[in-house]
């Protein structure tokens, strides 16, 4: 029996490297959800060169934490470069997108939404 109640797709009480959990897939966006509730989610995304997510609007604040590579995070039309070890918050209700350019980009996405 797995004792984890809220985190999934991870082995409990085991040291893991998040950047190795979701491999890049040629020409695609790959992802793995680690937690999903009504008011929050945690997902690892791996964007191959030239791929991306968005643009879209979310009702929650979204934290992008770079695990590998370099990404272009666009928030309300403004471009921000995020590199391994850096993070940025995409505020709720602002249009945003995340893209990989010439370098693949992998990140941990945490979205926190208001509770009903």
One Martini backbone bead per residue (centre of mass of N, CA, C, O) as a GRO file, in nm:
protein
  116
    1UNK     BB    1   0.095   0.037   0.024
    2UNK     BB    2   0.047   0.372  -0.044
    3UNK     BB    3   0.086   0.652   0.176
    4UNK     BB    4   0.006   0.846  -0.031
    5UNK     BB    5  -0.251   1.111  -0.076
    6UNK     BB    6  -0.141   1.371  -0.278
    7UNK     BB    7   0.096   1.231  -0.403
    8UNK     BB    8   0.206   1.138  -0.730
    9UNK     BB    9   0.441   0.960  -0.913
   10UNK     BB   10   0.593   0.878  -0.637
   11UNK     BB   11   0.827   0.774  -0.415
   12UNK     BB   12   0.831   0.719  -0.100
   13UNK     BB   13   1.103   0.794   0.085
   14UNK     BB   14   1.262   0.914  -0.185
   15UNK     BB   15   1.518   1.018  -0.357
   16UNK     BB   16   1.477   1.269  -0.616
   17UNK     BB   17   1.499   1.378  -0.962
   18UNK     BB   18   1.303   1.588  -1.132
   19UNK     BB   19   1.473   1.613  -1.409
   20UNK     BB   20   1.430   1.276  -1.451
   21UNK     BB   21   1.106   1.220  -1.474
   22UNK     BB   22   1.092   1.398  -1.760
   23UNK     BB   23   1.144   1.340  -2.067
   24UNK     BB   24   1.228   1.425  -2.362
   25UNK     BB   25   1.032   1.488  -2.665
   26UNK     BB   26   1.030   1.497  -2.984
   27UNK     BB   27   0.835   1.777  -3.058
   28UNK     BB   28   0.736   1.793  -2.746
   29UNK     BB   29   0.512   1.784  -2.468
   30UNK     BB   30   0.592   1.686  -2.145
   31UNK     BB   31   0.419   1.520  -1.859
   32UNK     BB   32   0.378   1.528  -1.483
   33UNK     BB   33   0.171   1.459  -1.228
   34UNK     BB   34   0.184   1.512  -0.863
   35UNK     BB   35  -0.067   1.718  -0.816
   36UNK     BB   36  -0.443   1.722  -0.764
   37UNK     BB   37  -0.658   1.988  -0.700
   38UNK     BB   38  -0.883   2.236  -0.687
   39UNK     BB   39  -0.641   2.454  -0.561
   40UNK     BB   40  -0.405   2.259  -0.681
   41UNK     BB   41  -0.086   2.212  -0.867
   42UNK     BB   42   0.167   1.963  -0.979
   43UNK     BB   43   0.408   1.997  -1.252
   44UNK     BB   44   0.596   1.843  -1.502
   45UNK     BB   45   0.779   1.998  -1.773
   46UNK     BB   46   0.885   1.911  -2.120
   47UNK     BB   47   1.043   2.115  -2.362
   48UNK     BB   48   1.111   2.109  -2.663
   49UNK     BB   49   1.240   2.243  -2.909
   50UNK     BB   50   0.994   2.477  -3.021
   51UNK     BB   51   0.806   2.451  -2.781
   52UNK     BB   52   0.474   2.489  -2.606
   53UNK     BB   53   0.261   2.696  -2.386
   54UNK     BB   54   0.004   2.857  -2.529
   55UNK     BB   55  -0.195   3.092  -2.476
   56UNK     BB   56  -0.331   3.175  -2.140
   57UNK     BB   57  -0.570   3.148  -1.871
   58UNK     BB   58  -0.568   3.164  -1.510
   59UNK     BB   59  -0.718   3.147  -1.181
   60UNK     BB   60  -0.417   3.109  -1.097
   61UNK     BB   61  -0.123   3.102  -0.961
   62UNK     BB   62   0.203   3.060  -1.134
   63UNK     BB   63   0.486   2.857  -1.081
   64UNK     BB   64   0.811   2.877  -1.228
   65UNK     BB   65   1.061   2.612  -1.213
   66UNK     BB   66   1.376   2.563  -1.321
   67UNK     BB   67   1.546   2.252  -1.408
   68UNK     BB   68   1.604   2.303  -1.730
   69UNK     BB   69   1.739   2.526  -1.912
   70UNK     BB   70   1.547   2.750  -2.136
   71UNK     BB   71   1.292   3.004  -2.100
   72UNK     BB   72   0.992   3.158  -2.230
   73UNK     BB   73   0.812   3.400  -2.047
   74UNK     BB   74   0.479   3.512  -2.098
   75UNK     BB   75   0.343   3.823  -1.960
   76UNK     BB   76   0.138   4.031  -2.088
   77UNK     BB   77   0.368   4.049  -2.339
   78UNK     BB   78   0.611   3.978  -2.153
   79UNK     BB   79   0.948   3.888  -2.160
   80UNK     BB   80   1.110   3.598  -1.997
   81UNK     BB   81   1.406   3.467  -1.876
   82UNK     BB   82   1.453   3.118  -1.779
   83UNK     BB   83   1.670   2.942  -1.565
   84UNK     BB   84   1.826   2.730  -1.404
   85UNK     BB   85   1.703   2.799  -1.069
   86UNK     BB   86   1.468   2.966  -1.163
   87UNK     BB   87   1.187   3.202  -1.117
   88UNK     BB   88   0.823   3.256  -1.182
   89UNK     BB   89   0.526   3.455  -1.175
   90UNK     BB   90   0.194   3.389  -1.287
   91UNK     BB   91  -0.070   3.563  -1.276
   92UNK     BB   92  -0.377   3.578  -1.235
   93UNK     BB   93  -0.556   3.667  -1.529
   94UNK     BB   94  -0.301   3.643  -1.709
   95UNK     BB   95  -0.158   3.621  -1.991
   96UNK     BB   96   0.022   3.312  -2.089
   97UNK     BB   97   0.354   3.165  -2.164
   98UNK     BB   98   0.561   2.871  -2.260
   99UNK     BB   99   0.897   2.849  -2.405
  100UNK     BB  100   1.109   2.687  -2.632
  101UNK     BB  101   1.377   2.723  -2.812
  102UNK     BB  102   1.695   2.613  -2.878
  103UNK     BB  103   1.626   2.515  -2.587
  104UNK     BB  104   1.540   2.315  -2.368
  105UNK     BB  105   1.256   2.289  -2.122
  106UNK     BB  106   1.236   2.247  -1.763
  107UNK     BB  107   0.949   2.236  -1.526
  108UNK     BB  108   0.794   2.349  -1.232
  109UNK     BB  109   0.441   2.351  -1.175
  110UNK     BB  110   0.259   2.584  -0.965
  111UNK     BB  111  -0.089   2.591  -0.877
  112UNK     BB  112  -0.291   2.852  -0.723
  113UNK     BB  113  -0.619   2.853  -0.603
  114UNK     BB  114  -0.909   2.945  -0.516
  115UNK     BB  115  -1.132   2.880  -0.285
  116UNK     BB  116  -1.480   2.809  -0.273
   0.00000   0.00000   0.00000
